[in-house]
Amino acid sequence: MPRGGLADGAAMTRPGGDDLGRAVRRLRRARRLTIEALAHKADMHPTYLSGIERGVRNPSWAKTCALADALGMPVVVLARNAEVEAQLAARIRQVRAELGWWRERRRSRGQSSVRCQKRPTARAGA
């Protein structure tokens, strides 16, 4: 396995606050916890947790550890989940860029990206 733990040889993507937030949200939902319930377990205000999940708040190390504890996992597992989210986001950006290129190519050739279009239907009673 290559350095960084990536089996496919992809470049290591460093997670940001938004990646940590997406990981926390995914893990919270997987445990069927509300923001309020997880915030209570992690001893933080629900609006602060909501900000973390949206990527607008950067939690301190103590808050990150409290979140990991409240989710029932070591902080290293939470960090690894954030790395996975960063890799997924990078791959999504790559695919969207490739799709944008493909759509632009179809437009330049005069081909529609829509395969079939609905015919207008007559209104009832009209």
RATA-V885271 format. One record per backbone hydrogen bond with DSSP energy under -1.0 kcal/mol. CO is the residue of the C=O (numbers start at 1). NH is the residue of the N-H. E is the energy in kcal/mol with one decimal. If there is no record, write none. Layout:
[[CO:NH:E] [CO:NH:E]]
This chain:
[[2:5:-1.7] [16:20:-2.0] [17:21:-2.4] [18:22:-2.3] [19:23:-2.2] [20:24:-2.7] [21:25:-2.6] [22:26:-2.5] [23:27:-2.7] [24:28:-2.8] [25:29:-2.7] [26:30:-2.2] [27:31:-1.3] [28:33:-2.2] [29:32:-1.5] [34:38:-2.4] [35:39:-2.7] [36:40:-2.3] [37:41:-2.2] [38:42:-2.3] [39:44:-2.5] [40:43:-1.0] [45:49:-2.1] [46:50:-2.6] [47:51:-1.8] [48:52:-1.9] [49:53:-2.6] [50:54:-1.8] [51:56:-2.3] [51:57:-1.4] [52:55:-1.1] [60:64:-2.5] [61:65:-2.6] [62:66:-2.2] [63:67:-2.3] [64:68:-2.4] [65:69:-2.5] [66:70:-2.5] [67:71:-2.0] [68:73:-2.5] [69:72:-1.1] [74:78:-1.5] [75:79:-2.5] [76:80:-2.1] [77:81:-2.1] [78:82:-1.8] [79:83:-2.0] [80:84:-2.2] [81:85:-2.2] [82:86:-2.1] [83:87:-2.3] [84:88:-2.6] [85:89:-2.6] [86:90:-2.2] [87:91:-2.3] [88:92:-2.6] [89:93:-2.4] [90:94:-2.1] [91:95:-2.6] [92:96:-2.7] [93:97:-2.2] [94:98:-2.4] [95:99:-2.8] [96:100:-2.6] [97:101:-2.0] [98:102:-2.2] [99:103:-2.9] [100:104:-2.4] [101:105:-2.2] [102:106:-2.2] [103:107:-2.4] [104:108:-2.3] [105:109:-1.2] [106:111:-2.9] [107:110:-1.5] [123:126:-1.6]]
